[in-house]
């Protein structure tokens, strides 16, 4: 066949695997306090799309930011209206007796249900996160989630990595995604000790991790890439590119830097990797683990 009839393979898709949309009401987002004053406004798809285009990113995964089925409904509606929102990680009360009803509501095909790819709970905000992860009712809900083939995003802080590893060992029938590298305590200035705490999670083949949310764990005004890159490198050693993915954590990242700052930090961390490894980190891992193949153009 002559070259003029040969098709050029489409470039691999790039995905921002972690960002948020919201219509801001103070009562709905108690975690957005005065320190986060820059976040006390609406952030909608029209605000994000120019940033994705600017950085050559094809689409995103919208992640819940409050414990509300209504919010998840809204995210699914936005995803149905915008093809570049490839998936939604929503929320349902996994401890509830009426979990079936909640999931049925989110499964309405007229509301973009095919884009519901997983669920998340703000475990880090619970009074006792490690005890929450041991709740029998929560475990029951997780088992139901597994039967549906949905992922679960694990949001905890560094101090609860051990409890998160135990939790993930008990739930090994679907993919679990650790958000924000487990939110390392950067004040300790010891990435090796953090990596030692993260290693038991990384040893579980069904657990992946998002390279996201790191600049907001650092000093918002004075962080430098040289201080944060070791965490990326250690995560790459522990998980490998096939279980890591890029996430901007927009708009939360804006309290400490711009979308470009976050993207440049990520690109610096992966600059010496092979093309295939970079493609996995930029989108391939997210597409595979969240099952986005049918949602992407």
N, C-alpha and C positions, 0 to 999 in steps of 0.2 A: 504494500500500500504506500502510495506517495506521501511525503510529509505533509502536503497541503490537506490531506484527509485525516491526518492524525490529530486526535484530541489532546489538548494539554491538560494534565491532571489539575483539578482544582486545588489551590493551596489548603493546607489543613486549617480547620476552623480554630479561632482563638476565642476563649470563653473567660469572662470574669465570673468566677464561681461563687462569689459572695458579695452581695450588695443589698441595700434596703431601699424601699419606698415607703413613705408615710404621708398622711395628711395630719399635720401636727395638732394635737390637743394635749395640754399639759397633763390632764388627769389620765390620759392613756399611756403616757411614757414617763413614769416617775423617775426612771434612771437618767433622763435628760435633765440634769440639774443646771445650776448657774455656771458650773465649770464647762458645760456643754452648750453654752448659750448660742453658739453658731449653728446648732442643730435644731433650734426652736422655731422651725418653719417647715413648710411643706417641701418634700423632695419627691419628685414624680418622674415618670419615664422621660418626659421632655427635657428634664434637667440632665439626665445621664447620657442620653444618646449622643450628643455632641462629643462627650468625653470618650466614649467607646470609639467613635469614628476617628477622633484625633489620634488615638493610640492603636489603630488597626485591629480593634477587637470586634468580633462579629456578633456576639450576644452575651447574655448574662444569665445568672440564676438569682432570682429575688428570694431573699431569706426573711422570715418573720422577725419582728422586733418587739412584739408583745404577745401576751397569752390571750389570743382572741381568734375564734373561728371567723368572726366578721372580717378581721384583717386579712386572714388567709383567703376568704372569699374575694376580697378586693384585689389581692395580688393575682389570683387566678383570672379575674376579669381583665386586669391589665395585661396579663400574659396572653389572653385570647385576642386582645386588641393589637398587640405588638409582637409580630413574629420573632423579633430578635430577643425577646424574653423567653429563653429556651426552657426554663423550668422554674418551679416554685418549691422552696422548702418552707412548709407552713407549720401550723400548730393545731393540735387537738389535745384534749385532756386525756392522756393515756391512762390515767387512774380512774376515769369516770365509768360508771356502770352503763352509761348510754354512749360509749365510744362508737358502737356500731352506727348510731344515729348521726353522730358528728361526721364520721367518715363517709356515710352515705350522702350527707349534705355536700361535702367537699367533692364527692364523686359525680356531681351533676354535670353531664357532658356539655350542657349549654354554657357552663361557666369556665371552660378551659380545663376541665378535670384531667385531661390527658397530660397536662403540664405539671400536675402535682407529683413531684419526684421523691419527696421525703418530708419528714417532720423534724421539729426541734423544740426544745424547752429551754428556757433561760435558767438552767440548773445553777449556774454561778451565782444567781441572785437569791437562791433558796437559803433559809437560815442555816441549814446543815446540809450542804450539797452531798457529802458522802453518804449520809443517811437517806437522803432522797433517792439516790441511785440504788439503794437496797430495798426500797418500798415494794412489797409483794404486789400491790395493785399496779404500780408502774411496770413491774416485770411482766405482769399479765398483758398490759397494753402493748409492750414491746413484742411479745410473742405474736399478738394479733397483727402488728405492723409487719413482722417478718413474713407472715403468710401472704400478705399483699405485695411483697416484693419492694416495699418502699425503703429508702435509706433512712438513717437517723443521724442528725448532726449533734455531736457531743460538745457542749459549751461549758467548760469548767476552767478553773484557774490552776496554776502551777501546783499549789498545795494539795489539790485533789487528784493529781495524776494517778496515784496509786489506786484510789477508789475507782477512777475511770477505767483503769486496766482490768480490775476485778469485774466491773460491770460489763465491759466488752467481751471478756472471756465467757460470761454467762449468756451472751446474746451473739452467737456466731453464725447465724443462718442468713444474714444479709450484710450489706456494706454499712459500716459505721464511719463517719467522717469527723475527725477531730478539728474543731475550729481554732484558728489563730495560734497554731503551734502549741496549744495548751496554755496560752497566756503566760509565758515565762516571767518570773519576777526579775526584771532587769536591774533592780536595785542591788541584787546580790552580786552582780558582775561576775558570774561564774557559769558560763554556758556549758562547761563540761559536766558540772553537777546537774544542771537541768537536763542535759542529754541522757545522763544516767537514769533520771526519773522517767524520762520519756521512753526509754528503750523497751520496757515491758509492753507498752502499747504498740510500738513499732514491730515487735516480734509477732504480733497477731496478724495473719495475712488478710483478714477481712476488714482491717482498720486502715484508713487513709487519713491524710492530713492536709489542711489548707495553709499555704504560705500566705497568710493574711494577718491583718490586725496588729502587726508588731510595732508600728510607729506610735500607736496610742498606748502601748505599754511602756514606752520610753518617756524621757523628759520631753514634753511637747514642744518646748521652745529650743532645746539644745541638743536634740538627738543628731547623731551623725551616722552615715551608712557604715563606716568602719566598725562601729559598736554593734550593729545589728546583723551584718553579714555572717558572722560566725554561727548564728542560730540557723540561718538558711543552709549553710554548708553542713552542719551537723544533722539537720533534718534530712538532707539529701543522702547522707551516709546511712541513716537509720531506715528511711522508708524507700528510697530510690524514686526515680521520676515516675514510675508507673503507679505510685500511690501518693503522689503529691500534685497539688493544683494551685494555680494562681487565684487569689481573691483580693479585691481592692478594699473591702469593708467600707466602701462609699455609702453614705456621706459621712459616716462616723470618723473616717480617716481625716476629715477636714479640720478637726480640732488640733491636729499635729502637723498637717502638711497637705499638699495638693494631690489630686489623682496622679499627676505626672510624677510627683515625688515617690509615690508608692510603686508605680509601674517601673520607674527607673531603678529603684532598689531591687525589685524582682529581676529585671533584665540583667542587672550587674551580677546577681547571684548565679545566674544560669549561663553566663556568657561563654564559659569554657566547655560546656557540655556539647555532645553531638547534636546534630540536627534532629534526629529522632527523639532524643531525650528532651530537647527544648520543645518540640511539638507536643509531647506528652504533657509537659508542665503547663504549656500555654493553653491547652484545651483538650487534648486527647484523653487525659485521665478523667477529667470532669465529664466528658461525653460518655465515656465507657461506664464509670461507676454510678453515675446518676441516670443512666439509660436514656440519654438525650437524643439518640440517633433519629428517632421518628419526629422529633420536635425541631430539628435543625434544617435549614434550607438546603 
